[in-house]
Amino acid sequence: MRLCMPAMGQGMDGMMDVRLGRAPYLLVVDTDTGEVEAVENSQNVNATQGAGIQTAQRIVETGAQAVVAANCGPMAFAVLQAAGISVHLVEGGSVAELVQRFKAGDLPESVSGNCEGGRWT
């Protein structure tokens, strides 16, 4: 399965970024093979508006089937949900730890976003 999460760096040893839309990288991890792809998200880091929605569209383009994030606004959540991508909201942690928790089934799927757009996206 292709799992995506906002990240502060390009590798598994880094931390998840609490901002979905404004994270500098999106890490796409193949949970079966362990392959990691770092997708630059620099066009949204300083976006005036719409960063969450644009990042959600970019996540769809990566072929991800699930997202682990700390925060997801309602519009970004709707984009991901419409694409059939499950969203798993957590408080934070390292990328490696969160991938392991996801693989263990320890991160329940969320039914809605958890913040207003613009504040944390």
KOLVEX-515004 format. One record per residue: residue in one letter; x, y negated, z of N, C-alpha, C in turn. Coordinates in pm, 1 decimal. Example, Ala and Ser with C-alpha at 12.3 -4.5 7.8 and 13.67 -1.06 7.14 Angstrom:
resn	n.xx	n.yy	n.zz	ca.xx	ca.yy	ca.zz	c.xx	c.yy	c.zz
A	1319.0	569.0	780.0	1230.0	450.0	780.0	1320.0	330.0	780.0
S	1285.0	225.0	708.0	1367.0	106.0	714.0	1290.0	-3.0	787.0
This chain:
resn	n.xx	n.yy	n.zz	ca.xx	ca.yy	ca.zz	c.xx	c.yy	c.zz
M	84.2	117.4	0.0	0.0	0.0	0.0	89.0	-124.0	0.0
R	46.2	-226.3	-69.8	119.6	-352.8	-74.0	62.0	-447.4	31.4
L	145.6	-477.8	130.1	108.4	-562.5	242.9	180.6	-695.9	228.8
C	108.6	-805.7	246.1	168.1	-938.2	232.8	155.2	-1014.5	363.6
M	259.6	-1090.6	396.9	250.4	-1177.7	513.4	333.8	-1302.9	491.5
P	287.7	-1415.9	548.4	365.7	-1538.5	539.7	489.8	-1524.0	626.8
A	603.3	-1569.4	576.7	727.4	-1549.0	650.9	816.0	-1672.4	645.2
M	899.7	-1683.0	747.1	994.4	-1794.1	754.5	1119.6	-1766.0	671.9
G	1148.9	-1639.2	647.5	1267.4	-1600.3	572.0	1233.1	-1495.8	468.0
Q	1336.9	-1444.2	403.9	1318.1	-1353.5	291.1	1331.4	-1206.0	324.7
G	1353.1	-1172.9	451.9	1376.0	-1032.4	484.2	1291.8	-981.6	598.9
M	1300.6	-852.0	619.6	1224.1	-784.1	724.0	1269.1	-823.3	864.3
D	1389.9	-877.8	877.5	1441.7	-910.9	1009.4	1394.7	-1047.1	1059.6
G	1319.5	-1119.2	979.1	1271.7	-1252.6	1016.8	1138.3	-1249.7	1088.4
M	1088.9	-1368.8	1115.6	962.0	-1385.2	1184.9	850.8	-1420.6	1086.4
M	729.2	-1377.8	1121.0	613.4	-1418.9	1044.2	592.6	-1567.7	1070.3
D	553.9	-1642.5	967.8	519.8	-1783.9	983.9	373.2	-1790.9	1024.8
V	340.0	-1873.6	1123.0	201.0	-1882.4	1167.8	113.1	-1956.3	1067.4
R	174.4	-2021.9	970.4	98.2	-2094.3	868.3	89.9	-2007.6	742.9
L	-28.3	-1973.9	702.1	-43.3	-1894.5	579.7	-8.8	-1978.1	457.5
G	-75.9	-2089.0	440.0	-60.9	-2168.6	318.6	69.9	-2242.1	306.2
R	131.6	-2276.9	416.5	252.3	-2358.6	412.6	379.1	-2280.9	449.5
A	370.1	-2151.4	453.9	488.5	-2069.0	480.2	584.1	-2080.4	362.0
P	713.8	-2085.7	387.3	807.9	-2096.1	275.8	814.4	-1970.9	188.5
Y	782.1	-1855.1	246.7	785.9	-1729.6	170.5	663.2	-1644.3	199.7
L	628.3	-1564.3	103.7	531.0	-1457.5	120.7	609.5	-1328.8	100.7
L	611.7	-1244.2	202.0	680.4	-1115.8	189.1	578.8	-1010.6	151.8
V	606.1	-941.0	44.0	520.3	-832.1	-0.1	598.1	-703.2	26.2
V	543.3	-621.9	114.9	610.1	-498.9	157.7	529.6	-380.0	108.8
D	595.6	-289.8	38.8	532.8	-163.5	0.7	545.8	-72.0	121.4
T	435.4	-45.3	188.0	440.7	32.7	311.9	476.3	178.9	288.1
D	470.0	225.4	162.4	506.7	363.6	132.4	656.1	378.0	106.4
T	714.5	282.7	32.4	855.0	293.7	-7.2	948.5	206.0	75.6
G	893.1	106.3	144.5	975.4	13.1	220.7	1032.3	-100.0	136.5
E	1003.4	-100.4	8.7	1052.7	-206.6	-80.2	992.1	-340.8	-37.9
V	1076.4	-446.1	-37.5	1033.9	-578.9	5.3	1059.1	-678.4	-108.0
E	958.6	-757.8	-137.8	970.4	-864.2	-237.4	940.6	-996.2	-168.3
A	1032.0	-1091.9	-178.6	1010.6	-1225.1	-122.1	962.1	-1316.5	-234.0
V	841.8	-1370.7	-216.0	782.4	-1460.8	-314.4	791.2	-1601.9	-257.7
E	858.4	-1690.1	-330.3	871.8	-1827.9	-284.4	736.8	-1897.5	-287.1
N	709.7	-1974.3	-183.9	582.8	-2046.6	-172.3	608.9	-2197.0	-157.8
S	722.1	-2243.5	-209.2	764.4	-2382.3	-187.6	667.7	-2485.2	-244.6
Q	593.2	-2449.7	-347.7	500.3	-2545.7	-406.8	388.0	-2582.3	-310.1
N	364.6	-2501.6	-207.4	256.5	-2528.7	-112.7	304.2	-2579.5	23.3
V	433.9	-2574.4	49.0	485.9	-2615.1	179.1	447.6	-2759.3	211.2
N	457.3	-2848.4	114.0	426.0	-2989.5	136.2	303.5	-3035.1	58.2
A	217.6	-2942.9	19.4	97.0	-2979.3	-56.0	9.0	-3071.8	26.8
T	-49.0	-3170.5	-39.0	-137.1	-3264.5	29.8	-263.2	-3195.8	78.4
Q	-317.5	-3109.1	-3.9	-437.2	-3033.5	33.7	-444.0	-2905.9	-49.4
G	-525.1	-2812.6	-5.8	-546.5	-2689.6	-80.3	-437.5	-2585.5	-69.4
A	-343.5	-2601.6	25.1	-232.5	-2506.6	36.7	-280.5	-2365.2	66.9
G	-379.1	-2352.3	155.0	-428.6	-2219.1	191.0	-493.1	-2148.4	73.6
I	-575.3	-2220.5	-0.2	-643.7	-2161.3	-115.9	-542.9	-2123.0	-223.8
Q	-448.7	-2213.1	-251.1	-348.4	-2183.9	-353.6	-260.1	-2066.1	-313.9
T	-225.9	-2059.2	-186.5	-145.5	-1945.7	-139.7	-225.7	-1816.7	-148.1
A	-352.9	-1821.2	-113.4	-437.6	-1701.9	-124.1	-443.3	-1653.7	-269.2
Q	-453.8	-1745.5	-363.1	-454.9	-1707.4	-505.3	-321.5	-1644.6	-545.1
R	-214.1	-1699.6	-490.6	-82.0	-1642.7	-519.4	-70.5	-1501.6	-461.3
I	-127.5	-1480.5	-343.0	-127.2	-1346.8	-282.4	-202.3	-1248.5	-370.5
V	-315.2	-1290.8	-424.3	-391.4	-1205.5	-517.3	-302.5	-1165.6	-634.8
E	-226.7	-1261.4	-688.4	-139.0	-1235.6	-803.8	-28.3	-1135.6	-772.3
T	11.1	-1122.4	-645.1	117.5	-1028.0	-609.2	70.1	-883.2	-611.7
G	-61.6	-864.0	-615.9	-114.5	-728.1	-611.9	-127.5	-672.7	-471.1
A	-116.7	-760.9	-371.9	-130.5	-715.9	-232.6	-270.4	-660.5	-208.4
Q	-276.4	-563.1	-120.1	-404.1	-502.0	-82.9	-445.3	-539.2	58.7
A	-350.6	-596.5	134.1	-378.0	-638.1	271.7	-287.2	-755.3	306.4
V	-334.3	-839.5	398.1	-258.2	-954.1	446.9	-256.3	-948.9	598.8
V	-139.5	-972.4	655.9	-125.9	-990.7	799.6	-84.5	-1135.9	818.8
A	-161.4	-1210.3	898.0	-132.9	-1351.6	920.0	-178.7	-1392.2	1059.6
A	-123.6	-1502.4	1107.7	-167.2	-1554.9	1236.7	-291.4	-1640.5	1220.7
N	-297.8	-1714.6	1111.3	-408.9	-1805.3	1087.9	-451.5	-1800.6	942.3
C	-581.0	-1810.0	921.1	-635.5	-1809.1	785.2	-763.6	-1891.4	786.0
G	-763.5	-1999.5	709.0	-882.2	-2083.9	699.4	-994.6	-2013.7	624.9
P	-1116.3	-2064.2	637.0	-1231.7	-1997.7	577.3	-1227.8	-1989.8	424.9
M	-1173.4	-2090.2	359.3	-1169.8	-2086.3	212.4	-1063.9	-1988.6	161.6
A	-947.9	-1987.2	225.9	-845.2	-1889.5	189.6	-895.7	-1748.1	217.2
F	-964.3	-1730.3	330.3	-1021.0	-1600.1	364.8	-1119.0	-1555.4	256.3
A	-1202.2	-1646.9	208.8	-1301.1	-1613.2	105.3	-1233.4	-1570.5	-24.7
V	-1124.1	-1635.7	-61.2	-1050.2	-1597.9	-182.4	-996.2	-1456.2	-167.3
L	-935.5	-1427.3	-53.9	-878.7	-1294.4	-30.2	-987.5	-1187.8	-26.1
Q	-1096.6	-1218.4	42.5	-1207.1	-1122.8	53.4	-1267.8	-1093.5	-84.2
A	-1284.1	-1197.1	-165.7	-1341.0	-1179.1	-299.6	-1252.1	-1089.9	-386.9
A	-1123.1	-1090.1	-359.2	-1029.4	-1007.1	-435.0	-1016.8	-866.3	-376.6
G	-1089.3	-838.8	-269.2	-1082.9	-706.1	-207.7	-961.2	-685.0	-119.9
I	-900.5	-794.1	-74.7	-781.0	-786.2	9.9	-824.5	-796.2	156.0
S	-786.8	-698.8	236.1	-821.1	-702.5	378.0	-729.3	-801.1	449.9
V	-782.6	-868.5	550.4	-707.0	-966.3	627.8	-701.8	-918.7	772.4
H	-581.8	-919.3	827.7	-558.0	-873.1	964.5	-491.4	-987.9	1039.7
L	-563.7	-1049.7	1131.7	-513.8	-1166.5	1203.7	-450.7	-1125.3	1336.1
V	-330.0	-1176.1	1358.8	-252.8	-1144.2	1479.1	-193.8	-1273.0	1535.4
E	-142.1	-1267.5	1656.3	-84.4	-1387.8	1717.5	53.0	-1422.4	1662.5
G	127.8	-1328.4	1616.5	261.4	-1354.4	1564.8	351.4	-1236.1	1590.1
G	477.7	-1252.3	1554.0	575.2	-1146.4	1574.4	673.8	-1139.0	1460.3
S	761.9	-1042.8	1469.3	860.1	-1024.1	1362.3	794.6	-948.0	1247.1
V	848.1	-968.9	1129.3	794.5	-901.8	1010.9	802.0	-751.0	1029.1
A	917.3	-700.0	1071.2	935.0	-555.3	1086.9	835.6	-497.3	1186.9
E	817.6	-565.9	1300.1	724.7	-518.8	1402.9	581.6	-514.6	1349.4
L	542.0	-618.2	1278.7	404.8	-625.1	1228.9	379.0	-522.7	1118.7
V	478.5	-494.5	1037.6	462.8	-389.2	936.1	441.2	-255.4	1005.9
Q	519.7	-228.5	1109.7	504.1	-102.3	1183.4	366.8	-92.9	1250.3
R	322.6	-203.3	1309.3	190.2	-203.6	1372.8	79.7	-182.1	1269.6
F	95.4	-242.0	1151.5	-3.7	-222.8	1045.5	-6.8	-76.8	1002.5
K	110.6	-19.1	980.0	118.5	120.5	936.8	58.7	215.4	1041.4
A	69.2	178.9	1167.5	16.0	261.7	1276.3	-134.4	242.5	1295.1
G	-194.0	150.8	1218.2	-337.0	125.9	1231.6	-370.9	41.7	1352.9
D	-272.6	-33.8	1400.9	-286.6	-111.2	1523.5	-336.9	-254.2	1500.5
L	-365.6	-291.0	1375.1	-410.3	-427.1	1344.0	-548.4	-420.4	1279.2
P	-654.1	-442.8	1355.4	-789.5	-431.9	1299.2	-815.0	-537.5	1192.0
E	-901.6	-502.9	1099.4	-938.6	-595.8	992.5	-1028.7	-705.6	1048.2
S	-1004.5	-827.5	1005.3	-1084.4	-942.6	1049.7	-1204.2	-960.6	958.2
V	-1310.1	-1017.6	1012.8	-1432.9	-1038.5	936.1	-1451.7	-1184.5	894.7
S	-1363.4	-1272.9	942.1	-1371.6	-1414.1	903.9	-1238.1	-1480.7	932.1
G	-1222.9	-1601.4	876.8	-1105.0	-1680.2	907.8	-1108.3	-1722.8	1054.0
N	-996.7	-1773.8	1102.2	-991.7	-1809.8	1243.8	-953.4	-1955.1	1269.5
C	-949.9	-2036.7	1167.2	-916.9	-2177.5	1187.6	-976.9	-2261.5	1076.5
E	-988.7	-2388.6	1102.3	-1036.1	-2479.0	997.1	-922.6	-2503.2	900.5
G	-954.2	-2509.6	772.0	-853.2	-2537.6	671.8	-782.7	-2667.7	703.4
G	-652.6	-2673.7	672.3	-577.4	-2794.3	693.4	-498.8	-2798.7	823.3
R	-547.0	-2732.1	926.4	-475.5	-2737.9	1053.6	-359.2	-2639.6	1058.0
W	-382.9	-2515.7	1025.8	-278.0	-2414.2	1033.3	-249.8	-2347.7	901.5
T	-322.0	-2378.4	799.0	-296.7	-2313.6	671.9	-194.8	-2391.6	598.1
